[in-house]
Amino acid sequence: MKELTMQRNSILAWSFVVALGGFLFGFDTAVISGAEKAVQVFWSLNEFQHGLTMAVALLGTVLGAALGAYPSDRFGRKNTLFFVASLYFFSAIGTALAQDWSMFIIFRFLGGIGVGVSSVTAPIYISEISPAGSRGKLVGLFQFNVVFGILIAYLSNYFIGQFGEESWRWMLGVQAFPALLFFILIFFVPESPRWLLLHGNKRDEAIRVMQKISGDRYAEDIEEILAAQNQAQRDGRLFSKTNRVPVMLAILFAVFNQVSGINAIIYYAPRVFEMAGLGAQSSLLSSVGIGLVNFAFTLIAINFIDKVGRRKLMLIGSVGLIASLSLVSYSFFAGRTEGVAVTLYLMFYIAFFAFSQGAVIWVFISEIFPNDVRAKGQTLGSLTHWVMAAIITFCFPALTDMLGGGYTFAIFAGFMLLQLLFVWKMMPETKGRTLEQVGKTVTDS
């Protein structure tokens, strides 16, 4: 019993450390929302330049996500995380000290690369060290840290925003501290045993790590991993007939995640609330409320994801997203944006998103691909996610100016209706099974 407790504590500690990459991911994603107007005024940016300033980190994220499988498979999950921590650190310092707009853009782009690589590597690492019965909860720590990072960014923006015209530099620069902590803590986690076996050709080291994870069952688990690899006789190609189902699931899941409008609301939260009639400071404070709700319901979700399953969370969340987005749309159409109605509807929206898509996406995509193409599959899902995020973030200001809030949120609600049909008809359940079992079931379907 004591040995089992130590195993669980070790796995939990390693998962927490790697999930700090999610904290930096969330912080980097949301921190620009508090600085975006000040940056626009500081460098007298036109609409195109402002849109590029907001979207450039996402363009970097797209590149990072596209390239994420290569360093993860070539150099290992752990070494890749060192690279991610370095990118976050230098991005924070560079954006805080930038003296011209072009340098600011470059350092925001570097931070985006860190987000993209992190969204590939961290969920893979945690899924590969986790027992089947608690994998959802442990991989969910990554998303939990994402929303925790978003919350801390909103709080940080609110408090730092009180201190003058160039407070935006401190908003962006403060990220250097958690980035440095992340870099140091990575020294204390082992490499993924599945990477050591299947990519690193380091069986002895894999056995030592697996002994810490599985205890007396380590030999059986290693044999299962190797047997799954040998039985499949695979060539490592992601886009093959065998992988068509997980490829389709990953792409659709990632697309639906973003056409819900989540990144537009996270990036432009203060602006959305000002559209609804709130003042500037009230808008920043309402953004903190968004972060708190996101945090609370992600915490609830990761405690349910291994009990009720990924699919049931998605069904509940899809219905809630359709309802809340429809209410926001109706409020804009009816001109009833004064008071707290839109704020409450958006809180409901965030709650349902956090309980479903937010908690499930990185867990589900990290589970559905076979071992030999997991990093490539995670890259595909992450790349799709960030391409859609960049498009929607770039287009959102123009979309709301052209169509207004009513039509914009109605479009998001329509996409969530399609998501409900996707979950109901196509999404498999993955809870409680080993990665090898999930990979075989999905590819055989």
N, C-alpha and C positions, 0 to 999 in steps of 0.2 A: 504493500500500500504506500509506504514512504517513497519507494522508488518510482511508483506511478505518479505520485504527486510531484516529484522532482522533474519527471519528464514533461508533465503538463505545464509546470511553471517555466521550464526552459523554452518550450515552444511558444508559450504566451509572451515571454520576454522578447524573444527574437521577432515575433510578429509585431509587437509594439514598436520595436526599434525600426523595422522596415516600414511600418505604417506611418512613421514620421515623414516619409517621403510624400504621403498623402496630405499631411498637415501643410507642408510647404507648397504642394500642388494647390490646395484650397486657398491658402493665403495669397499666393501669387495670382490666382484667378480673380479674387475678389478685391484685392487692395487697390487696384486701379480705379474702382468705382468711386472712391473718395477723392482721388487725385485728378480725375479726367477733366473736370471743368477748369481747375487751376492750371493744369498743363496747357489746355487749349488757350487760355488767356495769356499765360506766361510767354508762349512762343507765337502768339497771334496766328493760330492755325486756322486754315479754311476747313470747310466740311470734309473734303477728301482727306486732308492731312489728319484731321481729328479722327475720322473713321479708321485710317491706317494705324494711328497711335493706339486705338482701342483694340484693333484686330491683329496687330503685328505679333503679339505674344502667341496668339492662336496659330498664326502662320508658322512660328517656330515650333509650336506644339505638334502641328501636322508633320513637319520635318522630323522631329524627335520620335513621334509615333511611327513614322514610316521606316526609320532606321533602327528602331528599338530592338528588333529581333537580332540584328547582327551582333552588337556588343554583348547582348544577353547570352547568346549561344556561343559566340567566339571566345569571349573573355570571362564569362561566368556572371551569375546574377549579382554576386557580392561586389566584384570590381566595377560593374556597371553602376551600382548604387553610389560608389565613391565618386564616379564621374558626375552623376546627377547632383549630389551634394555640392560639388565644386561649381557647377553651373548656377545653382540657386544663389550661392554665396556671391559670386562675382557679378551676377545680374543685379542683386540688391545694392551692392556697393556702387556699381556703375550707374544705375538709374538715379540714385540719390545724389551723385556728384556730377552728373552730366551737365556740361555747359552749353551744349547746342542740341537741337532737336534730333539731328542725325545720330549722334552718339546715344541719346536716350533710346531711340528706336533700336539700335544695335543691341543694347544691353537687355531691353525688353524681349527681343527676339531670342537671345541666349537663355533667358529664364523660361521662355516658352519651350525651347528644346528640352530643358530639364523636366518640365511638366510632361511632355510627350513620352520621353524615355521612362520616366517614373511610372506613368500609367500602364506601360507594358511590363516593366520588370518587377515592380513591387508586388502586384497581385499574383504573378507567376510564382515568385519566391515563396510567398505565404501559402499558396495552394499546394506547393510541392513539399512543404514541411508539415502540413496539417493532417491530423487523423480525419477519416471520412465523416465521422459523427459531429465534428465541430468545425469543419472546413468553412462552412458558410459564415459562421460567427467570426472566425479568425480572419478570413479574407475581408469580411465586412468591417474589420478594424481600419482597413485602408480608407474606405468610404467615410467611416466615422471620423477619421482624422482629416479627411478632405473638408467635411462640413465644420469640424472644429476649427480648422484653419480659416475657413470663410467667416465664421463667427468672430474669431479673434481679429481678423482683418477689419471687419465692420466696427468692432469695439475700438480697435486701435485708431482707425480713421476718425471715429467720432471724437475721441479724446485729443488726439494730436491735432485735429482740425481746428481746435480752439486757439492755436498758437501762431497766428500770423499767415501772411501771404505765401511763404515758401514752406509751410508745414508739410506740403506734399512730399518734399524730399525725405523728411523723417518717416512719413507713412510708408514709403517704398524701401528706405534703407534699413528699417528695423528688422527686416526679414533675414539679414545677415547673421543675427544671433542664433535663431533656431537652425539655420543652414549649417553653421559651424558645429553645433551640438550634434546634428545628424551625422556629419562626417566622422566625428570622434566615436560615436556609438556603433557605427558600422564595423569597427575593428573587433567588436565583441560578439558578432554573429557568425556562424559557420556558413560555408557554401551550401547550396541546395544539393542534397544527395542524388536527386534525379539528374541534375546537370553533371555532377561528378561521374555518374555511371554512364550516361548516354552521350555526353558531349566532351567531358574532360578526360575520359579514360583513366580515372583515378579510383579504382575499386576499393583500395584499402582505406582511403580517406572517406569514401562514401559509407563504408561499413561503420567507421567510427561515428560519423554523424547519425546514421540510422540507428545505431545502438542507443544514442541519447534520445532519439525520437520514439522508437518502437520498443525499446527494452528487449525482452526475450524474443519478441516476434521479428526482430530485425532481419534475420535470414529469410524468413518467409516473405517479408515485404520486398526484399531485394530480388528474390526469385520471381515474384509476381511482376515486378517492373521489367525485368529482363525477358520473362516469358511473353509478356504482352508485346514487347518490341520484336522478338523473334517470330512470334506467331503471325504478326501482321505482314512481315516481309515487305516493309514499306521503303519507298525511295526518298522520303523526306520532302516531297513536293506538296505544297499547300493546295494548289489549284489542280486537284486530281478528282476523278470520278468518286473515289472513296470518301473524299472530304467535302463533297458538295453540300451535304446537309448542315454540318457545323459552320461552313463558310456562309451559307445563306442565313442561318440563325444569327451569327455574329453581326453581319452587315445590317440586317433588319432591326435587331435589338439596338444597335448603336444609332441608327437613323432615328428610330422612334424616341430615343433618349433626348435627342436635340430638337426635334420638331415639336416637342412639348413646349419649347420656348424657355427652358430653364436657364441657359447661359445668357440669354438676352435679359432676363430678369435679374440674374446675379450681377451681371456687368453694369446694368443700367438701373439698378434698384432706386437710387435717389431720384433719377429722372422720371421713372414710372410714377413714383409717388407725387412728384411735382405736377405731372400730367393730371393726377387725380385731385389736385388742389391743395396739397400740403406745402408749407414753406420749406426753405432749404434745410434748416436745422431739424425740423420735424421729419423731413424726408430721410436724413442721415440716421435719426433715431429709429424710424420705422424699418430701415435697413437692418439695424441691430436686431429688431424683432424678427425679421425674416431669418437671420442667422440663428437665433435662439430656437425657433420652431424647427428649422432644418436639423439642428443639432439634436434636439429632443426626440424627434421622430425617427431619425437614423439610429439613435441608441435603442429605441423600442424595436425597430425592425431587425437589428442584428441579434436581438434576443429571441426573435420569433423565426428567423430564417431557416434554422436547422430543425425547428419543431413543426411548423406548418408547411414549409417548403417554399421554393422560389416562385413557383407558378401561382400559388394562391395569393401571395403578396402582390404579384403583378395584376391579378384579376381585381382585387380590392382597389389597388391604386389607380388602375385605369378608369374605373367608374368614378372615383373621387376627382380625378383630373378633368374628366369630361364635364362634371357638374360645376366645379369651381371655375374653370376657364369660361364656361358658358355664362356664369353669373358676372364675371368681370366684363365680358363682352357686352352683356345686356346693360350693365351700369353705364358703359360709355355710350351705347346707342341711345339710352333713355336720358342721358345727361345727368345721371344721379351719381356724380363723382365726388360731391362734397361730403364731408364727414368721414366716418371710419369704414363705410361699406366696402370700398375697393380694397382697402388695407386688410380687412378681415378675410375677404375672398382670396386675396393673394396668400394670406397666412394658411388658409385651408389648402390652397394649391401646393404650397411648399410642403405642408404636412403629408399630403398624399404622395407627392413625388418622392420625398425622403423615405417614406414607408415602402415604396415599391421600386421604381426605376433606380433611384439614387442608391439604395442599399444592394440591389440585385445585380446591376450591370457588370461590375468588375468580378464578382463571384462567378456569375453564369458564364461569361466569356472565358474565364481562366479554367473552367471545368470541361467544356464541351469538346476540346480538341485532344487528339492522341498525343502521347508524350513527345514524339519526334517532331511534331509541328506546333507544339503549344506556343512557343515564343512567336512564331510566324502568325499563328491564329490570333493571339493576343494583339500583335501588331496590326493585323487587319481590322479587328474590332476597334482598337484605339484610334487608328488612322481614320476610319470612317466617322467615328465619334467627333474627332477634332476638325475634320474637314467640314462637317455639318455645323459644328460650333462656330468656326471661323466665318462661314457664309452667313449664318443667322446673326451673329454679332455685328458683322460689317453692314448688313442690310437693315437691321432693326430700326435705327433712327430714320432712315429714308422711308421704310415701310410705314411707320407710325405717322410720319408727316404726310405721306401720300394717301393712306387708307384710313387713318385714325385708329384709336384704340379699339373700337368696337369690332371692326373687320379683322384687325391683327390678331386679337385674342380668339375670335371665332375660327380663324384658320388653325390656330394651335389646338382648339377643342376638336375640330374635325379630324386632325391627325391622331388625336388620342382615341377617337372612335375606331380608327383603323388599327391602332395598337391593341385595343380590346379584342378585336377579331383575330389578330395575330396570336395573342396569348391563348385565347380560347381554342383555336384550331391547330396551331403549329408548335407551340412552345412545350418541350418535354420537361419533366421534373428530374432534378439531379441530386436531390438531398439524400444523404445516408449511404452513398456508394463511393468506392474508391475512384480515383482519377482514371485508372485503367478500365474499370467497369463502365464508367460514364462514356469514355472515349469509344469503347467497342459498341455500346448501345446506340449512340448517336450516329456513328458512321455506318452502322448496319441498317439504320431505319430508312 
